[in-house]
């Protein structure tokens, strides 16, 4: 167990900056040694511009000095995740492969707007009588119900736990289990209901519920064949283990650096490419590369203006295929290239779209901070939204993240979980030495 002095050091600015830079250099080494030698054919080139590299490193270092270093509200975690998960590889790719400066700074504009508009007075949210009981019962019923549906629908026929074979079963399994409204509920279950129930059960020490929900998540992975579902519980355990003892956000950079170094070590030691491809290339650099490609394409082609969804009744969609497949075909592949709202915002309306999305995302984060400000531990609040927020920050358009990926549903869960009976927990009166944390 870490001593109080070590925990205090982890929460300091020096440690935050040092571990943030450790992540930068771990990604830099991994890109040079693993990503570009093996995947240059898919857009990960190496054409280093020293001035851009130093510019990117300088910007990243400045961000490290001004980003939140201690978890005081859920949006602090989201902003750090955005910094480490998107901006770090984006700034690296900017210098290592000489990417366009204009594209980078439009993304940074969105980042600054989010940071500005998430700040300010929180909204006063009333407590709902018996809301916590309703939330816990609904979460348990949803987890059990979705598990039952996956068996009842016949999805069990595609059960597979081999990570290397998921693409062989995913399409057929999805056609069976994602019928009608279940296509939404299944996603909400894997991204919100399951992780939220694990977090609540850990908080209340309902160990049997923890085990039951983890088993359900494994079943969901086996049937849906979506790899990420298998790792969601690990994120919740990470938050529970660390953030109930310390609120140091430097642990996020430390954890990411550890995963990157371990993946690279396995590749160098035994030639294991799959893990490094999954946790280095896909988690970090695919998203950064997609971001630059979105900006490159829509800088030279018509904007969408939300005509693929909410404005379709009065604005014609300018393309024959969906935007994700459109980017894939532009690259010369058949891939569906989904990406974060700081890319799709530009796709919709250029710089105006980025300004709009930056403001909306900032206000959304302030609402989430307000909903979770009383009556629920901070780490639980982050746990409820950790998975859907990742979709928003890294892989989905803003309306899609709100509805399909569960940001809205997760916010409702947080609203219900709040209880006056819990006002004296660790969120309102931190005591890191208490076993209740």
GIFENCOR-V663225 format. One record per pair of residues at least 6 apart in sequence whose C-alpha atoms are under 7 Angstrom apart, sorted by the first residue. I is the first residue (numbers start at 1). J is the second residue. Records with the same first field share a line. If there is no record, write none. Layout:
I->J, J
//
This chain:
7->246
9->15
10->248, 250
11->69, 70, 247, 248
13->69
15->250
16->69, 250
17->64, 65
19->250, 253, 254
20->64, 253
22->257
23->253, 256, 257
24->88
26->257, 260, 261
27->260
28->92
30->264
35->44, 281
36->44, 45, 46
45->97
46->96, 97
47->96, 97, 98
48->95, 96, 97, 98
49->95, 96, 98
50->95
52->94, 95
53->92, 94, 95, 96
56->91, 92, 95
60->88
67->80
68->76
69->248, 249, 250
70->247, 248, 249
71->77, 247, 248, 249
73->369, 378
74->369, 378, 381, 382
75->365, 369
82->393
84->253
85->284
86->284, 288, 394
89->284, 285, 288
90->288
93->99
103->292, 295
106->351
107->342
110->342, 354, 355, 358
111->358
113->358, 359, 362
114->358, 359, 361, 362
115->362
117->359, 362, 363
118->362, 363, 365, 366
119->366
122->366, 370
123->367, 370
124->370
125->370, 371
127->418, 419
128->416
131->416, 417, 418
132->416, 417, 418, 419
135->413, 416, 417
139->193, 197
140->197
142->189, 193
143->189, 193, 194
146->186
147->216
150->156, 177
153->176, 177
154->176
155->173, 176, 177, 223
156->223
158->169, 173, 223
159->222, 223
160->222, 223, 225
161->222
163->227
166->225, 226
169->225
170->224, 225
173->223, 224
174->224
184->404
187->405
188->405, 406
190->217, 229
191->387, 388
192->384, 385, 406, 410
194->213, 217
195->232, 233, 236, 383, 384
196->383, 384
198->210, 213
199->236, 380, 383
200->380
201->207, 209, 210
202->210
214->233
217->229, 230
218->230
221->227, 229, 230
236->383
239->379
240->379
243->379
244->379, 432, 437
245->432, 437
246->432
260->279, 280
263->275, 276, 279
264->276
266->272
267->273, 276
287->339, 394
290->339
291->339, 343
294->343
295->343
298->347
302->318
303->347, 348, 349, 350
304->317, 318, 347, 348, 349
305->348, 349
306->348
307->315, 316, 317
308->317
324->336, 337, 338
325->334, 335, 336, 337
327->337
328->334, 335, 336, 337
338->395, 396
339->394, 395, 396
340->392, 393, 394, 395, 396, 397
341->392, 393, 396, 397, 398
342->354
344->397
345->353, 354, 357
346->353, 354
368->411
371->414, 415
372->381, 414
374->418, 423, 427, 428
375->418, 419, 420, 422, 423
376->418, 422, 427
377->425, 426, 427
378->427
381->414
384->410
385->407, 410
388->401, 405, 406, 407
389->407
391->401, 405
392->398, 401
401->407
402->408
426->437
//
